[in-house]
Amino acid sequence: MAERRVFPKGFLWGAATASYQVEGGDPTSDWWVWEHQANRIVGGHTSGQGSGWWGAAAEDDLRRAAALGLSLIRVSVEWGRLEPAPGQWDEDAFRRYLKLLETARELGLTVSLTINHFTLPLWAAKRGGWRSRSLIRCFESLARRCAERLGGSVTYWTTLNEPGVLAQAAYLGTRWPPGDRSLRSYQRALTHLLEAHVAGYQAVKSVLPDAQVGLVLAMPMYRPASAALRDRMAAQGHDWIFNGSLLYALKSGWVLPPISPVIRPIPGLDRAYDWLGLNYYGAYKVAFSVRALGSAFGRHVQIGGVKTATSDWGEPDPTGMVEQLRRLAQLGVPLFVTENGIFNDRPGRQTDYLTTHVQALHDAIRGGVDVRGYCWWTLVDNFEWAEGWNTGFGLYALDHRSQARTEREVARRYRGICHSNALPE
Ligand code: BGC
């Protein structure tokens, strides 16, 4: 008989969202301009009215989350709405977010707030985005303002979401704005993001000394396509580029290639996290290829993965999540799974994915990893960046036109987990 896996008392069950993806109608953002350009988003989609979160739908969805039995909600704020011009703060926008956060708290949801989830104000994009050093101080002011204005409603703070993904997709690649396709831009942006994280961490702590401030990293698993040495080396290379170099930077406070062309310290980085978040979706199988010069001599060859014509989240691999949690645990702070999920590409897939990953999470905790909470990505279907509205990751399906929500099977499974704080047999 299958074992009933019970989680530690007080374990937080949540869902993660990101402001730009759910709010809709945000012309203050670099993404707004980008998504309205030709050939940027699959099918020419635009974020439109989003999932209605700049309006009352946000509070309705929070009520859905609470009714489902969730105890944690991960949300973020739009920098451009809060600071539409450099140094000009929009108090109405702060009030809007405050209302949302207070509603969450009144519903018994612990709030995890990400100060910046990828998007930039247009004025910041015009300065060169994260290529520009000046953004570090700007982000520091934003973090301080958020701590001053929203501090009372937030339990867990995240400075930045997935700096490595952002630097790759927007500065090394062409899928996200500004789409630079430049190694130099990637290195500048990623180094600045890490420096901004330290500045943001310190800014929040200067206002709220007891705040729990962390950073959220995406850490896909890279597995060799075969036991051959060349494939193992290619997989290790990819892991270093994407995961290892960031973990090393957080542990030591030094950035190495490829993050920086020269080895140099980022003062304070090794002390700038009270907790860490893992965003985990799947595993890539890496095969050595002499022709793959632009992708560090490795090609992704996994089959049965979760992908669309233009994006690839890898193959579901719950064991990989345990392995990545163990690696993160070496940094010595409590952990959260801040995102984990799959889109609804065929019946039953999300539900199986949730079950197997919650099982793996239990294995990690039982093995001694200090994980305090888990967030499914995402609560309600949202605007999936360059994928537009094509991938429904939500516990609730959204009809984007009518804004009607429909509970998915995965939500029913999740309700059982949240209510029993266990994975039912
Ligand atoms: C990001 C989300 C995104 C999700 C699914 C994560 O990397 O933080 O914004 O929607 O992956 O692709």
Residues whose N, C-alpha, C, O or C-beta is under 5 A from the ligand:
A	BS01	BGC	A18
